Amino acid sequence: MKEKKHKDQLPTAALPKESSIQLGGTEISYLFRESSRAKNVNLKISLEKGLEVIVPFRYPLGNIEPLLREKEQWILQKLAMISHKAQQKKENSLEEKQAVSFLGKSYRLVTVFQQGSPVVELVGDKIIVILPQNHKDNIKQILEAWLKYQAREIILQRLEVARKELGIHYKQVFIKDQKTRWGSCSSQGNLNFNFRLVMAPLPVIDYLVAHELSHLIEMNHSKKFWSLVERICPKYKTHRRWLKEHGAELTL
């Protein structure tokens, strides 16, 4: 009696297999697997899996290596790009760069392990993170929490100075972890700021404060709006340009 196969069970041929090939004088490892959905051979290159070769079922496996040699230049270029991105990611990690920006200055990151609640201290040219040994994997989260606290304190101070200049009031201020915005203003009078702003020079923070406060009067980017920004921050164009050129560097 034949055993019935569950309809969701994949044939063993669908499981990925590992092989390698010499391309450009380098041995390149790759995974290949058969797929019931594939109509043609599909090459994928990713940071996580490297080179993948996906072929239709019953595809002649002897044809894989000639195909890879035909695509040799494309494969090597893509692998080089992936390797470069991996190196950049490593260099940008806290463990590698051991430096943190705060108010436009670079501080050496120092980790001290001792019992007690985690603490972050700014001492001279160092940012010192003090934490228990069993919290060593949480350094980034601890540092982010400290930066968010500092961002709130500093932004609220700068808002108070700027709002008096315009003679206006705002409602609530939120410090967020935003991916694409440095700040925003709601029609309800609430202001949002990206915590990473605290890594920028203080004049750049003042520009963003002026920008969002001015939106409480002009919810647009008209000449009148920019006149309001300039009233609070006369050199706003310089600071706006700095943020465009260096904003991507404000990260942990």
N, C-alpha and C positions, 0 to 999 in steps of 0.2 A: 504494500500500500504506500503510495507516494505521500510524502509529507507536504501539507499545504503551506505555502509561503504567505506571510502576512503582507498585505498590499503596500504597507509603508516600509517594508524591509528592503534595504538596498542590496543589490548583488555585490558579491565580494570584489568584482572587477571595478566597482565604483570607488573603492578605497584608494587613497593616494599612495603612490609608490615613489621611491627615491632613486635617482640616478645621477649621473654627472657626464660632462662633456668638456673637451678642451676647446676654448674659444679665446682667440687673441693671446695665446700662450699661457692662459690661466685656466685651471680646472674649475668649472662652474657646476655647482650642485643644483639640481632642480627636482621638483615634484611633478609627476604626471598622473592624471586620472581620467577615467572614462565617464562621460555624462550623457544621460538619456536626452537632455535638453540641447546639447551641443549639436549643431549642424555642420560646423566647420571647426578647425583647430583654433583655439584661443590661447594666446600667450598673455600671462599676467605677471607683473613685477611689483612687489610691495615690500615695505620695510620689515613686516612681520614674517612673511613666508618666502621672500626672495622670488626666484623664477618659478612659475607654475605653468604647466602645459596641460590644457584641458582638450580632450579629443572626443569625438562621437564614439559610441559603442561599435566594436568590431573594426575600429580604425587600424590599419596596418602599423604596428609599433615600429617597424623598421623604417618608416618614413619620418619619424620624429627627429632623429639626428640630422638628416639632410635639411630638414626644414629649419632647425636651429642654426645650422651653418649658413643658411641663406639669410637669416635674420640676425646674423652675428653682430653687425655694427649697431643695429637698433638695441639689441639686448645689452651690449657692453655700455652703451651710452646711458640707458635707463638704470642699470646697476650702479654706474658711477654717480648718477644723480641721487639715487637712494642712499649710497654710502656717504655722500656729502651732507645730505640732510640728517643722517644719523649722527655724524660728527658734530654738526651744528647744534643738534639737540643736546648732545653730551656736553659741549662747551658752554651751553646756556644753562645747564643745570647748576643748582646751588653747590653741589659737591665739587664741581669742576672749577667754576669761576671764583667761588669763595668771596664774592663781593656783592654788595647791595647798594642801590642808589637811594638816597633820601634827601629831599629838597635840593636836588641837582648835584649832590656830591656823592662820590663813591666811598663806601665804607667797607673795611675788611670784615668779613663775617667770621666770628670766633664762637665755637661751641664749647660750653663747659658743662660737664655732667656732674650733677650733685642732687641729692634728695630734696624734695619739696616741690611746690607748684612751679610750673614754667615761668620764667621771667626774661624779658628782653631789656637790655640796657644799652644806651648810647654813651660810649666812653671814648673821648678823643676821636681818633680816626677809625674806631671799631664799633660794630654792632655786635654785642655779646648776647648769645642765647644760652640761658642757664636752664637746664632741664634734667630730669632723671634719665638714667641710661636706657630704661625700658620705653622712653618716649622719643628715642633718637630718630625714628621714622616720621615723627610729626613736626620736624623742624620747620618745614615750609608752611604748614598750617598755623604754627605758633607765630611765625614771622608775619604772615598775612594778617592775623588778628591784631598784632601790634601796629602794623601799617594802617589798618582800617581805623583803629583808635586814634592814631596820630592824625590821619586824614580828617576825621570828624572834628577834632579839636582845632586844627589849623584852619580848615575851611570855614567853620563857624566864626572864628575870629575875623577872618578876612571878609566874610559876608556882612558882619556887623559894621565894619568900616565902610564898605561899599554901599550898603543900603541907605546909610545916612546921607551919602552924597546924592543919591537919587530921591531920597525922601519917600521910600516905599517900604512895604513889609511883605514878608513871605510867610508861608504856613509851616510846613515841615521840611526837614532836610534828610535825605536818605543817602547813605554811602554804600555803593553797590560794587559788585564784581561784574562789570559789563565788558563784553567782548568787542563791541564795535563803536561804543559811544564814550565820550569823555564827560558829558553832562547832558542834562535835559531839564525842561521846565513843563509842568502840567498846567492846564487851564484852571485848575483848582488852587494854583499858587504854591505847589510843592516843587522842590528842587532836588534833582538827583545828580550825584557826582561819582565818578569812577575812583575807587580808592587808590589806584595806581598814580593818580595825579600827585600824590604826596611824594612820589619819587622824582618829580620834575622840579626845576627851580621855582622859588616862590613867586616871581613875576609871572610865570606861566599859569600858576594857580590863580593869581589875581585876574589874569585875562579870562579864564573860564568862569570865575565868579562874576565878573562884569558881564560876560556873555549871557549867562543864565538869568541874572537879575534883570538885564535889559529886556529879556523876553517877557517879563511880567508886565511890561508896558507895551512892547511891540512884539507880537507873536509872529514875527516874520524876519526877513533879513534885508529890509529896506534901508535906504540911506538914513532915515531917521533912527532906525535900530543901531546902525554902526556909529552914528553920532553919539548915541547914549553910551555905547561901549567905550568909545574914545574919551568921553567925558570922565569916566572912572579910570580908564587904563589908556593913557595917551599913546603908548608904544605897543598897542595891541597887535599891530601887524607883525612886528618882530617876534612877539611871543607866539602868535598863531602859526607863523612859519616854523618856529622852533619845534612846536608840537607836531606839525606835519612831518618834519624831517627826522625827529628823534622819538616820536611817540612809540614806535615799535620796540624801542630799547627799554621801555619802562615795564619790565617784567621780572619775575623771579625765576 
